[in-house]
Amino acid sequence: MALTLCGCAAVNKDTGTAPETLRRQIPAVCERILEPVPFPPAGENDDARAAFMRDDAAIITANNRMAEGRNCFADVRRQFDQGK
């Protein structure tokens, strides 16, 4: 509980805002990268091999997006650590 209250102590009582060092714009690019991967369409008469290949492609796409998202958030953390 003490850790959650630490952030409150830094708020300016007159303006209700955090000091400039605490206010940062977090880029939304990481959220755009992490969009859900849709399920590939599958029909009743589809060839099972083709359906499995589409599923595999969707899984590969999803795994790539997760890796890109991890890298994106790591970059944002590095920028914050450097004070940018």
mmCIF file as gemmi writes it, N, C-alpha and C atoms, coordinates in Angstrom:
data_model
loop_
_atom_site.group_PDB
_atom_site.id
_atom_site.type_symbol
_atom_site.label_atom_id
_atom_site.label_alt_id
_atom_site.label_comp_id
_atom_site.label_asym_id
_atom_site.label_entity_id
_atom_site.label_seq_id
_atom_site.pdbx_PDB_ins_code
_atom_site.Cartn_x
_atom_site.Cartn_y
_atom_site.Cartn_z
_atom_site.occupancy
_atom_site.B_iso_or_equiv
_atom_site.pdbx_formal_charge
_atom_site.auth_seq_id
_atom_site.auth_asym_id
_atom_site.pdbx_PDB_model_num
ATOM 1 N N . MET Axp A 1 ? 0.818 -1.186 0 1 0 ? 1 A 1
ATOM 2 C CA . MET Axp A 1 ? 0 0 0 1 0 ? 1 A 1
ATOM 3 C C . MET Axp A 1 ? 0.866 1.256 0 1 0 ? 1 A 1
ATOM 4 N N . ALA Axp A 2 ? 1.966 1.202 0.69 1 0 ? 2 A 1
ATOM 5 C CA . ALA Axp A 2 ? 2.837 2.374 0.745 1 0 ? 2 A 1
ATOM 6 C C . ALA Axp A 2 ? 3.357 2.731 -0.636 1 0 ? 2 A 1
ATOM 7 N N . LEU Axp A 3 ? 3.676 1.741 -1.432 1 0 ? 3 A 1
ATOM 8 C CA . LEU Axp A 3 ? 4.183 2.022 -2.771 1 0 ? 3 A 1
ATOM 9 C C . LEU Axp A 3 ? 3.136 2.675 -3.655 1 0 ? 3 A 1
ATOM 10 N N . THR Axp A 4 ? 1.89 2.284 -3.529 1 0 ? 4 A 1
ATOM 11 C CA . THR Axp A 4 ? 0.852 2.895 -4.359 1 0 ? 4 A 1
ATOM 12 C C . THR Axp A 4 ? 0.599 4.338 -3.955 1 0 ? 4 A 1
ATOM 13 N N . LEU Axp A 5 ? 0.839 4.671 -2.7 1 0 ? 5 A 1
ATOM 14 C CA . LEU Axp A 5 ? 0.622 6.037 -2.238 1 0 ? 5 A 1
ATOM 15 C C . LEU Axp A 5 ? 1.784 6.958 -2.571 1 0 ? 5 A 1
ATOM 16 N N . CYS Axp A 6 ? 2.933 6.418 -2.898 1 0 ? 6 A 1
ATOM 17 C CA . CYS Axp A 6 ? 4.091 7.251 -3.223 1 0 ? 6 A 1
ATOM 18 C C . CYS Axp A 6 ? 3.806 8.16 -4.407 1 0 ? 6 A 1
ATOM 19 N N . GLY Axp A 7 ? 3.11 7.652 -5.395 1 0 ? 7 A 1
ATOM 20 C CA . GLY Axp A 7 ? 2.787 8.464 -6.561 1 0 ? 7 A 1
ATOM 21 C C . GLY Axp A 7 ? 1.862 9.615 -6.222 1 0 ? 7 A 1
ATOM 22 N N . CYS Axp A 8 ? 1.012 9.437 -5.241 1 0 ? 8 A 1
ATOM 23 C CA . CYS Axp A 8 ? 0.075 10.498 -4.861 1 0 ? 8 A 1
ATOM 24 C C . CYS Axp A 8 ? 0.783 11.657 -4.197 1 0 ? 8 A 1
ATOM 25 N N . ALA Axp A 9 ? 1.853 11.395 -3.497 1 0 ? 9 A 1
ATOM 26 C CA . ALA Axp A 9 ? 2.558 12.438 -2.763 1 0 ? 9 A 1
ATOM 27 C C . ALA Axp A 9 ? 3.201 13.449 -3.697 1 0 ? 9 A 1
ATOM 28 N N . ALA Axp A 10 ? 3.47 13.068 -4.932 1 0 ? 10 A 1
ATOM 29 C CA . ALA Axp A 10 ? 4.156 13.957 -5.863 1 0 ? 10 A 1
ATOM 30 C C . ALA Axp A 10 ? 3.209 14.904 -6.589 1 0 ? 10 A 1
ATOM 31 N N . VAL Axp A 11 ? 1.922 14.773 -6.4 1 0 ? 11 A 1
ATOM 32 C CA . VAL Axp A 11 ? 0.955 15.624 -7.098 1 0 ? 11 A 1
ATOM 33 C C . VAL Axp A 11 ? 0.909 16.997 -6.449 1 0 ? 11 A 1
ATOM 34 N N . ASN Axp A 12 ? 0.949 18.026 -7.284 1 0 ? 12 A 1
ATOM 35 C CA . ASN Axp A 12 ? 0.867 19.395 -6.804 1 0 ? 12 A 1
ATOM 36 C C . ASN Axp A 12 ? -0.542 19.634 -6.261 1 0 ? 12 A 1
ATOM 37 N N . LYS Axp A 13 ? -0.64 20.039 -5.004 1 0 ? 13 A 1
ATOM 38 C CA . LYS Axp A 13 ? -1.956 20.21 -4.371 1 0 ? 13 A 1
ATOM 39 C C . LYS Axp A 13 ? -2.741 21.363 -4.986 1 0 ? 13 A 1
ATOM 40 N N . ASP Axp A 14 ? -2.035 22.382 -5.495 1 0 ? 14 A 1
ATOM 41 C CA . ASP Axp A 14 ? -2.728 23.542 -6.059 1 0 ? 14 A 1
ATOM 42 C C . ASP Axp A 14 ? -3.301 23.253 -7.449 1 0 ? 14 A 1
ATOM 43 N N . THR Axp A 15 ? -2.512 22.586 -8.29 1 0 ? 15 A 1
ATOM 44 C CA . THR Axp A 15 ? -2.944 22.358 -9.669 1 0 ? 15 A 1
ATOM 45 C C . THR Axp A 15 ? -3.507 20.968 -9.888 1 0 ? 15 A 1
ATOM 46 N N . GLY Axp A 16 ? -3.203 20.022 -8.987 1 0 ? 16 A 1
ATOM 47 C CA . GLY Axp A 16 ? -3.682 18.657 -9.145 1 0 ? 16 A 1
ATOM 48 C C . GLY Axp A 16 ? -2.94 17.874 -10.208 1 0 ? 16 A 1
ATOM 49 N N . THR Axp A 17 ? -1.766 18.364 -10.63 1 0 ? 17 A 1
ATOM 50 C CA . THR Axp A 17 ? -0.992 17.677 -11.661 1 0 ? 17 A 1
ATOM 51 C C . THR Axp A 17 ? 0.316 17.161 -11.087 1 0 ? 17 A 1
ATOM 52 N N . ALA Axp A 18 ? 0.883 16.202 -11.772 1 0 ? 18 A 1
ATOM 53 C CA . ALA Axp A 18 ? 2.174 15.653 -11.377 1 0 ? 18 A 1
ATOM 54 C C . ALA Axp A 18 ? 3.279 16.574 -11.875 1 0 ? 18 A 1
ATOM 55 N N . PRO Axp A 19 ? 4.431 16.549 -11.22 1 0 ? 19 A 1
ATOM 56 C CA . PRO Axp A 19 ? 5.553 17.355 -11.715 1 0 ? 19 A 1
ATOM 57 C C . PRO Axp A 19 ? 5.949 16.912 -13.128 1 0 ? 19 A 1
ATOM 58 N N . GLU Axp A 20 ? 6.629 17.784 -13.839 1 0 ? 20 A 1
ATOM 59 C CA . GLU Axp A 20 ? 6.997 17.523 -15.232 1 0 ? 20 A 1
ATOM 60 C C . GLU Axp A 20 ? 7.767 16.222 -15.371 1 0 ? 20 A 1
ATOM 61 N N . THR Axp A 21 ? 8.588 15.859 -14.409 1 0 ? 21 A 1
ATOM 62 C CA . THR Axp A 21 ? 9.384 14.639 -14.525 1 0 ? 21 A 1
ATOM 63 C C . THR Axp A 21 ? 8.515 13.392 -14.492 1 0 ? 21 A 1
ATOM 64 N N . LEU Axp A 22 ? 7.313 13.469 -13.911 1 0 ? 22 A 1
ATOM 65 C CA . LEU Axp A 22 ? 6.44 12.308 -13.849 1 0 ? 22 A 1
ATOM 66 C C . LEU Axp A 22 ? 5.459 12.243 -15.01 1 0 ? 22 A 1
ATOM 67 N N . ARG Axp A 23 ? 5.212 13.393 -15.671 1 0 ? 23 A 1
ATOM 68 C CA . ARG Axp A 23 ? 4.278 13.397 -16.79 1 0 ? 23 A 1
ATOM 69 C C . ARG Axp A 23 ? 5.002 13.016 -18.061 1 0 ? 23 A 1
ATOM 70 N N . ARG Axp A 24 ? 4.601 11.938 -18.649 1 0 ? 24 A 1
ATOM 71 C CA . ARG Axp A 24 ? 5.205 11.468 -19.892 1 0 ? 24 A 1
ATOM 72 C C . ARG Axp A 24 ? 4.094 11.046 -20.839 1 0 ? 24 A 1
ATOM 73 N N . GLN Axp A 25 ? 4.362 11.202 -22.109 1 0 ? 25 A 1
ATOM 74 C CA . GLN Axp A 25 ? 3.437 10.711 -23.121 1 0 ? 25 A 1
ATOM 75 C C . GLN Axp A 25 ? 3.859 9.304 -23.495 1 0 ? 25 A 1
ATOM 76 N N . ILE Axp A 26 ? 3.031 8.336 -23.196 1 0 ? 26 A 1
ATOM 77 C CA . ILE Axp A 26 ? 3.336 6.96 -23.554 1 0 ? 26 A 1
ATOM 78 C C . ILE Axp A 26 ? 2.811 6.733 -24.971 1 0 ? 26 A 1
ATOM 79 N N . PRO Axp A 27 ? 3.694 6.368 -25.889 1 0 ? 27 A 1
ATOM 80 C CA . PRO Axp A 27 ? 3.242 6.185 -27.271 1 0 ? 27 A 1
ATOM 81 C C . PRO Axp A 27 ? 2.266 5.026 -27.397 1 0 ? 27 A 1
ATOM 82 N N . ALA Axp A 28 ? 1.315 5.17 -28.293 1 0 ? 28 A 1
ATOM 83 C CA . ALA Axp A 28 ? 0.298 4.137 -28.504 1 0 ? 28 A 1
ATOM 84 C C . ALA Axp A 28 ? 0.731 3.13 -29.562 1 0 ? 28 A 1
ATOM 85 N N . VAL Axp A 29 ? 1.948 3.266 -30.068 1 0 ? 29 A 1
ATOM 86 C CA . VAL Axp A 29 ? 2.398 2.375 -31.136 1 0 ? 29 A 1
ATOM 87 C C . VAL Axp A 29 ? 2.416 0.925 -30.671 1 0 ? 29 A 1
ATOM 88 N N . CYS Axp A 30 ? 2.742 0.672 -29.42 1 0 ? 30 A 1
ATOM 89 C CA . CYS Axp A 30 ? 2.798 -0.709 -28.934 1 0 ? 30 A 1
ATOM 90 C C . CYS Axp A 30 ? 1.415 -1.36 -28.974 1 0 ? 30 A 1
ATOM 91 N N . GLU Axp A 31 ? 0.386 -0.601 -28.649 1 0 ? 31 A 1
ATOM 92 C CA . GLU Axp A 31 ? -0.965 -1.151 -28.693 1 0 ? 31 A 1
ATOM 93 C C . GLU Axp A 31 ? -1.401 -1.443 -30.122 1 0 ? 31 A 1
ATOM 94 N N . ARG Axp A 32 ? -0.966 -0.61 -31.06 1 0 ? 32 A 1
ATOM 95 C CA . ARG Axp A 32 ? -1.326 -0.856 -32.462 1 0 ? 32 A 1
ATOM 96 C C . ARG Axp A 32 ? -0.663 -2.13 -32.975 1 0 ? 32 A 1
ATOM 97 N N . ILE Axp A 33 ? 0.544 -2.407 -32.505 1 0 ? 33 A 1
ATOM 98 C CA . ILE Axp A 33 ? 1.239 -3.635 -32.919 1 0 ? 33 A 1
ATOM 99 C C . ILE Axp A 33 ? 0.5 -4.858 -32.406 1 0 ? 33 A 1
ATOM 100 N N . LEU Axp A 34 ? -0.062 -4.768 -31.209 1 0 ? 34 A 1
ATOM 101 C CA . LEU Axp A 34 ? -0.626 -5.934 -30.54 1 0 ? 34 A 1
ATOM 102 C C . LEU Axp A 34 ? -2.106 -6.153 -30.837 1 0 ? 34 A 1
ATOM 103 N N . GLU Axp A 35 ? -2.532 -5.805 -32.023 1 0 ? 35 A 1
ATOM 104 C CA . GLU Axp A 35 ? -3.912 -6.078 -32.426 1 0 ? 35 A 1
ATOM 105 C C . GLU Axp A 35 ? -4.129 -7.588 -32.508 1 0 ? 35 A 1
ATOM 106 N N . PRO Axp A 36 ? -5.316 -8.07 -32.167 1 0 ? 36 A 1
ATOM 107 C CA . PRO Axp A 36 ? -5.583 -9.512 -32.251 1 0 ? 36 A 1
ATOM 108 C C . PRO Axp A 36 ? -5.469 -10.025 -33.682 1 0 ? 36 A 1
ATOM 109 N N . VAL Axp A 37 ? -5.017 -11.24 -33.796 1 0 ? 37 A 1
ATOM 110 C CA . VAL Axp A 37 ? -4.931 -11.895 -35.098 1 0 ? 37 A 1
ATOM 111 C C . VAL Axp A 37 ? -6.245 -12.643 -35.299 1 0 ? 37 A 1
ATOM 112 N N . PRO Axp A 38 ? -6.975 -12.355 -36.39 1 0 ? 38 A 1
ATOM 113 C CA . PRO Axp A 38 ? -8.268 -13.022 -36.587 1 0 ? 38 A 1
ATOM 114 C C . PRO Axp A 38 ? -8.09 -14.506 -36.929 1 0 ? 38 A 1
ATOM 115 N N . PHE Axp A 39 ? -9.097 -15.273 -36.571 1 0 ? 39 A 1
ATOM 116 C CA . PHE Axp A 39 ? -9.107 -16.677 -36.96 1 0 ? 39 A 1
ATOM 117 C C . PHE Axp A 39 ? -9.257 -16.757 -38.468 1 0 ? 39 A 1
ATOM 118 N N . PRO Axp A 40 ? -8.5 -17.622 -39.108 1 0 ? 40 A 1
ATOM 119 C CA . PRO Axp A 40 ? -8.67 -17.758 -40.552 1 0 ? 40 A 1
ATOM 120 C C . PRO Axp A 40 ? -10.016 -18.393 -40.867 1 0 ? 40 A 1
ATOM 121 N N . PRO Axp A 41 ? -10.616 -17.989 -41.985 1 0 ? 41 A 1
ATOM 122 C CA . PRO Axp A 41 ? -11.911 -18.572 -42.333 1 0 ? 41 A 1
ATOM 123 C C . PRO Axp A 41 ? -11.761 -20.06 -42.671 1 0 ? 41 A 1
ATOM 124 N N . ALA Axp A 42 ? -12.739 -20.819 -42.28 1 0 ? 42 A 1
ATOM 125 C CA . ALA Axp A 42 ? -12.743 -22.256 -42.582 1 0 ? 42 A 1
ATOM 126 C C . ALA Axp A 42 ? -14.167 -22.643 -42.955 1 0 ? 42 A 1
ATOM 127 N N . GLY Axp A 43 ? -14.264 -23.343 -44.043 1 0 ? 43 A 1
ATOM 128 C CA . GLY Axp A 43 ? -15.564 -23.786 -44.502 1 0 ? 43 A 1
ATOM 129 C C . GLY Axp A 43 ? -15.72 -25.285 -44.351 1 0 ? 43 A 1
ATOM 130 N N . GLU Axp A 44 ? -16.934 -25.713 -44.441 1 0 ? 44 A 1
ATOM 131 C CA . GLU Axp A 44 ? -17.253 -27.131 -44.265 1 0 ? 44 A 1
ATOM 132 C C . GLU Axp A 44 ? -16.574 -28.005 -45.321 1 0 ? 44 A 1
ATOM 133 N N . ASN Axp A 45 ? -16.419 -27.488 -46.514 1 0 ? 45 A 1
ATOM 134 C CA . ASN Axp A 45 ? -15.847 -28.275 -47.604 1 0 ? 45 A 1
ATOM 135 C C . ASN Axp A 45 ? -14.38 -27.952 -47.885 1 0 ? 45 A 1
ATOM 136 N N . ASP Axp A 46 ? -13.714 -27.243 -46.981 1 0 ? 46 A 1
ATOM 137 C CA . ASP Axp A 46 ? -12.307 -26.883 -47.177 1 0 ? 46 A 1
ATOM 138 C C . ASP Axp A 46 ? -11.416 -28.112 -47.037 1 0 ? 46 A 1
ATOM 139 N N . ASP Axp A 47 ? -10.315 -28.076 -47.746 1 0 ? 47 A 1
ATOM 140 C CA . ASP Axp A 47 ? -9.29 -29.112 -47.611 1 0 ? 47 A 1
ATOM 141 C C . ASP Axp A 47 ? -8.628 -28.925 -46.249 1 0 ? 47 A 1
ATOM 142 N N . ALA Axp A 48 ? -8.541 -29.979 -45.473 1 0 ? 48 A 1
ATOM 143 C CA . ALA Axp A 48 ? -7.992 -29.9 -44.114 1 0 ? 48 A 1
ATOM 144 C C . ALA Axp A 48 ? -6.545 -29.422 -44.124 1 0 ? 48 A 1
ATOM 145 N N . ARG Axp A 49 ? -5.768 -29.838 -45.112 1 0 ? 49 A 1
ATOM 146 C CA . ARG Axp A 49 ? -4.365 -29.415 -45.169 1 0 ? 49 A 1
ATOM 147 C C . ARG Axp A 49 ? -4.261 -27.906 -45.345 1 0 ? 49 A 1
ATOM 148 N N . ALA Axp A 50 ? -5.088 -27.348 -46.194 1 0 ? 50 A 1
ATOM 149 C CA . ALA Axp A 50 ? -5.079 -25.896 -46.405 1 0 ? 50 A 1
ATOM 150 C C . ALA Axp A 50 ? -5.532 -25.171 -45.145 1 0 ? 50 A 1
ATOM 151 N N . ALA Axp A 51 ? -6.527 -25.718 -44.452 1 0 ? 51 A 1
ATOM 152 C CA . ALA Axp A 51 ? -7.002 -25.102 -43.212 1 0 ? 51 A 1
ATOM 153 C C . ALA Axp A 51 ? -5.904 -25.114 -42.148 1 0 ? 51 A 1
ATOM 154 N N . PHE Axp A 52 ? -5.181 -26.229 -42.036 1 0 ? 52 A 1
ATOM 155 C CA . PHE Axp A 52 ? -4.078 -26.295 -41.072 1 0 ? 52 A 1
ATOM 156 C C . PHE Axp A 52 ? -2.983 -25.302 -41.427 1 0 ? 52 A 1
ATOM 157 N N . MET Axp A 53 ? -2.713 -25.112 -42.71 1 0 ? 53 A 1
ATOM 158 C CA . MET Axp A 53 ? -1.696 -24.148 -43.129 1 0 ? 53 A 1
ATOM 159 C C . MET Axp A 53 ? -2.131 -22.724 -42.79 1 0 ? 53 A 1
ATOM 160 N N . ARG Axp A 54 ? -3.411 -22.418 -42.955 1 0 ? 54 A 1
ATOM 161 C CA . ARG Axp A 54 ? -3.909 -21.082 -42.59 1 0 ? 54 A 1
ATOM 162 C C . ARG Axp A 54 ? -3.811 -20.877 -41.084 1 0 ? 54 A 1
ATOM 163 N N . ASP Axp A 55 ? -4.143 -21.923 -40.313 1 0 ? 55 A 1
ATOM 164 C CA . ASP Axp A 55 ? -4.011 -21.825 -38.854 1 0 ? 55 A 1
ATOM 165 C C . ASP Axp A 55 ? -2.56 -21.596 -38.45 1 0 ? 55 A 1
ATOM 166 N N . ASP Axp A 56 ? -1.652 -22.345 -39.058 1 0 ? 56 A 1
ATOM 167 C CA . ASP Axp A 56 ? -0.225 -22.171 -38.758 1 0 ? 56 A 1
ATOM 168 C C . ASP Axp A 56 ? 0.231 -20.755 -39.09 1 0 ? 56 A 1
ATOM 169 N N . ALA Axp A 57 ? -0.234 -20.222 -40.22 1 0 ? 57 A 1
ATOM 170 C CA . ALA Axp A 57 ? 0.141 -18.86 -40.614 1 0 ? 57 A 1
ATOM 171 C C . ALA Axp A 57 ? -0.386 -17.842 -39.603 1 0 ? 57 A 1
ATOM 172 N N . ALA Axp A 58 ? -1.606 -18.053 -39.101 1 0 ? 58 A 1
ATOM 173 C CA . ALA Axp A 58 ? -2.17 -17.139 -38.096 1 0 ? 58 A 1
ATOM 174 C C . ALA Axp A 58 ? -1.372 -17.204 -36.802 1 0 ? 58 A 1
ATOM 175 N N . ILE Axp A 59 ? -0.948 -18.4 -36.403 1 0 ? 59 A 1
ATOM 176 C CA . ILE Axp A 59 ? -0.151 -18.542 -35.178 1 0 ? 59 A 1
ATOM 177 C C . ILE Axp A 59 ? 1.206 -17.856 -35.345 1 0 ? 59 A 1
ATOM 178 N N . ILE Axp A 60 ? 1.826 -18.017 -36.502 1 0 ? 60 A 1
ATOM 179 C CA . ILE Axp A 60 ? 3.109 -17.359 -36.762 1 0 ? 60 A 1
ATOM 180 C C . ILE Axp A 60 ? 2.942 -15.845 -36.706 1 0 ? 60 A 1
ATOM 181 N N . THR Axp A 61 ? 1.87 -15.332 -37.313 1 0 ? 61 A 1
ATOM 182 C CA . THR Axp A 61 ? 1.6 -13.887 -37.276 1 0 ? 61 A 1
ATOM 183 C C . THR Axp A 61 ? 1.401 -13.41 -35.84 1 0 ? 61 A 1
ATOM 184 N N . ALA Axp A 62 ? 0.63 -14.162 -35.054 1 0 ? 62 A 1
ATOM 185 C CA . ALA Axp A 62 ? 0.385 -13.779 -33.664 1 0 ? 62 A 1
ATOM 186 C C . ALA Axp A 62 ? 1.682 -13.784 -32.862 1 0 ? 62 A 1
ATOM 187 N N . ASN Axp A 63 ? 2.51 -14.807 -33.045 1 0 ? 63 A 1
ATOM 188 C CA . ASN Axp A 63 ? 3.789 -14.864 -32.323 1 0 ? 63 A 1
ATOM 189 C C . ASN Axp A 63 ? 4.703 -13.715 -32.71 1 0 ? 63 A 1
ATOM 190 N N . ASN Axp A 64 ? 4.716 -13.348 -33.992 1 0 ? 64 A 1
ATOM 191 C CA . ASN Axp A 64 ? 5.523 -12.207 -34.434 1 0 ? 64 A 1
ATOM 192 C C . ASN Axp A 64 ? 5.028 -10.917 -33.811 1 0 ? 64 A 1
ATOM 193 N N . ARG Axp A 65 ? 3.714 -10.75 -33.736 1 0 ? 65 A 1
ATOM 194 C CA . ARG Axp A 65 ? 3.166 -9.53 -33.121 1 0 ? 65 A 1
ATOM 195 C C . ARG Axp A 65 ? 3.518 -9.459 -31.642 1 0 ? 65 A 1
ATOM 196 N N . MET Axp A 66 ? 3.472 -10.593 -30.948 1 0 ? 66 A 1
ATOM 197 C CA . MET Axp A 66 ? 3.842 -10.585 -29.527 1 0 ? 66 A 1
ATOM 198 C C . MET Axp A 66 ? 5.311 -10.216 -29.349 1 0 ? 66 A 1
ATOM 199 N N . ALA Axp A 67 ? 6.179 -10.741 -30.205 1 0 ? 67 A 1
ATOM 200 C CA . ALA Axp A 67 ? 7.598 -10.402 -30.126 1 0 ? 67 A 1
ATOM 201 C C . ALA Axp A 67 ? 7.811 -8.917 -30.412 1 0 ? 67 A 1
ATOM 202 N N . GLU Axp A 68 ? 7.124 -8.384 -31.424 1 0 ? 68 A 1
ATOM 203 C CA . GLU Axp A 68 ? 7.23 -6.956 -31.732 1 0 ? 68 A 1
ATOM 204 C C . GLU Axp A 68 ? 6.711 -6.114 -30.568 1 0 ? 68 A 1
ATOM 205 N N . GLY Axp A 69 ? 5.621 -6.554 -29.932 1 0 ? 69 A 1
ATOM 206 C CA . GLY Axp A 69 ? 5.076 -5.831 -28.788 1 0 ? 69 A 1
ATOM 207 C C . GLY Axp A 69 ? 6.045 -5.818 -27.622 1 0 ? 69 A 1
ATOM 208 N N . ARG Axp A 70 ? 6.669 -6.962 -27.339 1 0 ? 70 A 1
ATOM 209 C CA . ARG Axp A 70 ? 7.668 -7.011 -26.259 1 0 ? 70 A 1
ATOM 210 C C . ARG Axp A 70 ? 8.81 -6.056 -26.553 1 0 ? 70 A 1
ATOM 211 N N . ASN Axp A 71 ? 9.295 -6.049 -27.782 1 0 ? 71 A 1
ATOM 212 C CA . ASN Axp A 71 ? 10.385 -5.149 -28.16 1 0 ? 71 A 1
ATOM 213 C C . ASN Axp A 71 ? 9.962 -3.695 -28.04 1 0 ? 71 A 1
ATOM 214 N N . CYS Axp A 72 ? 8.737 -3.41 -28.443 1 0 ? 72 A 1
ATOM 215 C CA . CYS Axp A 72 ? 8.225 -2.04 -28.368 1 0 ? 72 A 1
ATOM 216 C C . CYS Axp A 72 ? 8.183 -1.558 -26.917 1 0 ? 72 A 1
ATOM 217 N N . PHE Axp A 73 ? 7.613 -2.375 -26.033 1 0 ? 73 A 1
ATOM 218 C CA . PHE Axp A 73 ? 7.54 -1.971 -24.633 1 0 ? 73 A 1
ATOM 219 C C . PHE Axp A 73 ? 8.926 -1.87 -24.01 1 0 ? 73 A 1
ATOM 220 N N . ALA Axp A 74 ? 9.859 -2.725 -24.415 1 0 ? 74 A 1
ATOM 221 C CA . ALA Axp A 74 ? 11.234 -2.629 -23.919 1 0 ? 74 A 1
ATOM 222 C C . ALA Axp A 74 ? 11.863 -1.309 -24.363 1 0 ? 74 A 1
ATOM 223 N N . ASP Axp A 75 ? 11.604 -0.897 -25.612 1 0 ? 75 A 1
ATOM 224 C CA . ASP Axp A 75 ? 12.116 0.385 -26.102 1 0 ? 75 A 1
ATOM 225 C C . ASP Axp A 75 ? 11.531 1.55 -25.314 1 0 ? 75 A 1
ATOM 226 N N . VAL Axp A 76 ? 10.241 1.496 -25.032 1 0 ? 76 A 1
ATOM 227 C CA . VAL Axp A 76 ? 9.593 2.563 -24.262 1 0 ? 76 A 1
ATOM 228 C C . VAL Axp A 76 ? 10.203 2.628 -22.857 1 0 ? 76 A 1
ATOM 229 N N . ARG Axp A 77 ? 10.41 1.46 -22.228 1 0 ? 77 A 1
ATOM 230 C CA . ARG Axp A 77 ? 11.037 1.449 -20.898 1 0 ? 77 A 1
ATOM 231 C C . ARG Axp A 77 ? 12.436 2.058 -20.946 1 0 ? 77 A 1
ATOM 232 N N . ARG Axp A 78 ? 13.202 1.717 -21.988 1 0 ? 78 A 1
ATOM 233 C CA . ARG Axp A 78 ? 14.556 2.279 -22.124 1 0 ? 78 A 1
ATOM 234 C C . ARG Axp A 78 ? 14.494 3.797 -22.267 1 0 ? 78 A 1
ATOM 235 N N . GLN Axp A 79 ? 13.552 4.28 -23.052 1 0 ? 79 A 1
ATOM 236 C CA . GLN Axp A 79 ? 13.422 5.736 -23.234 1 0 ? 79 A 1
ATOM 237 C C . GLN Axp A 79 ? 13.066 6.416 -21.917 1 0 ? 79 A 1
ATOM 238 N N . PHE Axp A 80 ? 12.193 5.811 -21.129 1 0 ? 80 A 1
ATOM 239 C CA . PHE Axp A 80 ? 11.82 6.388 -19.843 1 0 ? 80 A 1
ATOM 240 C C . PHE Axp A 80 ? 13.01 6.357 -18.884 1 0 ? 80 A 1
ATOM 241 N N . ASP Axp A 81 ? 13.782 5.269 -18.92 1 0 ? 81 A 1
ATOM 242 C CA . ASP Axp A 81 ? 14.968 5.181 -18.061 1 0 ? 81 A 1
ATOM 243 C C . ASP Axp A 81 ? 15.978 6.254 -18.403 1 0 ? 81 A 1
ATOM 244 N N . GLN Axp A 82 ? 16.05 6.642 -19.667 1 0 ? 82 A 1
ATOM 245 C CA . GLN Axp A 82 ? 16.978 7.668 -20.103 1 0 ? 82 A 1
ATOM 246 C C . GLN Axp A 82 ? 16.397 9.075 -19.953 1 0 ? 82 A 1
ATOM 247 N N . GLY Axp A 83 ? 15.13 9.164 -19.519 1 0 ? 83 A 1
ATOM 248 C CA . GLY Axp A 83 ? 14.502 10.456 -19.312 1 0 ? 83 A 1
ATOM 249 C C . GLY Axp A 83 ? 14.039 11.134 -20.576 1 0 ? 83 A 1
ATOM 250 N N . LYS Axp A 84 ? 13.792 10.37 -21.629 1 0 ? 84 A 1
ATOM 251 C CA . LYS Axp A 84 ? 13.329 10.972 -22.886 1 0 ? 84 A 1
ATOM 252 C C . LYS Axp A 84 ? 11.839 10.971 -22.967 1 0 ? 84 A 1
